[in-house]
Amino acid sequence: MPRLYSLKDNSVENQVFVNRIIAAFCIVVLLTLGLIVRLVYLQIVGHEHYATLAKENSVKIQPLVPTRGMIYDRNGKILAENTQSFSLELMPEKISDLDGTLLRLQELLNIPNEKIEQFQKQRKRQKRFVSTPLLLSMTDEEIAKFAVMRPYFTGVDIQSRLVRHYPYGDLAAHVVGYVSRINEAEMKTLSMSEYRGSSHVGKLGIESFYETQLHGKTGYAEIETNVQSRAINTFNTTPPVAGTNLYLTLDIDLQKTAYDALEGYNGAVVALDVQTGGVLVFSSRPGFDPNPFVVGIDYEAYQALQSSENQPLYNRALRGLYPPGSTMKPFIGLA
């Protein structure tokens, strides 16, 4: 049987080879054009944007929290002040077993579960190397207990902070109000440029109504950092502007007289200056101590206030409905 031999068609093979060369060349040209277009975009069109991102990788903006303004009565007596306080703070980066450390601290200092939960929420919004407060306004007993056990708590230390304090307590709570930690809803409405670094905001009364004036203006410092976001150098510092001090027309001595006169009763007393219209007395009884709200009131204490029959959280001077008195008595008094 005869053997069959296949003859090669060189022209066809050459054509296939040329087609492949052309296809490869087109692909290379397209990729090269794409690379050129991308380089033009990065270097010219998007230069400013990417240069800013690159700068942020090495320079961080550190907020400088302003000192909150004080509140005085008409005679210069302090109704709301900033006092130095000691707080227990943890740096998660230095703690190998954070949950175990929190448990041991809770047993040592009798820390309620609510404060542990607040700490966990705040910690998740910060870097691991940022110190996060667990307890504010520590008592002398708590400081002493921790000082003895300090060597056994790596990454835990006591720091000094300014904390809002109301020296007259329930006497002026309904008119002055109080500050407390910023919650999730408030974070969505507050200006992040002004409240970045702040942890408290006015919740009630004068503290809330004049929040912008009392808070002040946040300062900033440009901090050079490394790839781990650790501070290396500080430059271009803009100092914060302290909040404005407020002087009310309220007379705290008259306020105390009216408050004491309501002893045994639930009611309100409001007295105005007939010449200026200024509020001299704005008293609602019973009142409440606003200081626990600053550091974080525990659940049981808050429920006791809410469930009380006397409703101490209810502002009777502002929201109470009472029948009007005789309109003739002022004229008799004037006569």
Phi, psi and omega in degrees: 000130186291145179276141180261135179241133177267133180265134179282137176259096185297327181295320179293316180296321178296322180294318178298318181295318179296319179298320179294321178298316181296317180297315179297320180296318179298318179297316179298318179297316180296316179296320179295317177298318178299319179295319180295317179299317180295320178295319177298318180295314182293321187273333186242298185295309184260020184300312183297317181297310183286332175294323177294317178298319180295323179293323180293337177290336182247339181236122178251147178265113180261119179288143176248108187288129180284158175282131183290142180293151180273160177237128181239160172271185186295337181260008177086012178277137187285126176257333178213128184223171176248117181248150178286133183223158180251131182239148176268118186236147182239142173248100187306328183298328183269001183249117182287321181238087185294315181298318179294321178295317178298321179295317180292322176294321179297319179289324183288317187250007180055051181279127180291158181298330181299321180289327176296318179295319177298319179298316181297320180294317181290323181297322183291343179267003183233167176289157182292336181266007177268131180289128183242127182287138175255316178236135174249150178054060179293143177280165179299325179294317179295319178298317180295317180299315181289324182301324179293322184262006184308318182297342183265004181235088178288134180084006179241133181207167178258128181239156179264133179222162173267127182235140180293138180222140181243100187295336182264003173055232185288349183297324182233020185299319185287335180265319180281322182081206180199167173249155178207175182299144177289127180266179184297319181294320181291329179298332181280339184256333181285152178289118182294330180291330181266332185251009175292120183100339178278147181244345184234155179212153179294134184249337189206155172060215181300322181301325180275315186294322181253035182302316182299315181290320183287326185292321184087194183242127182289135175265172182218150175227131177276119184245125177282130183234163175266191185292339177269010180066027176269142182291135177245315184211154180238134178206166181053061181271130173251107185295150178287157176255119183298152178295158181283136174283134182254135175245113183273163173279354181296138174252108187294333177290316175295325178300318180293321178300314180293320182294318179292327180293337180271006183302128182090357181232156170255115183187193184215150176227127176232128179234134182244151172280115187294340182274322184249342185081004179292145181277115179270324181226134176217081190247134176228126181235137003282156177253197180211158179276116183281346185298320178299334180291335182292313183270351179109094181290141182284163187299316183297317181294321180291320178295325178296322178292318182289324184271357181295139179295332181279350177050067181294338179281350182277124181274096183289330180292333182257324187247348183291146178248117182228148178293142181292148177279180180294129179282351181275338185297321176300323180290323176294320178296320178294322180294000000 
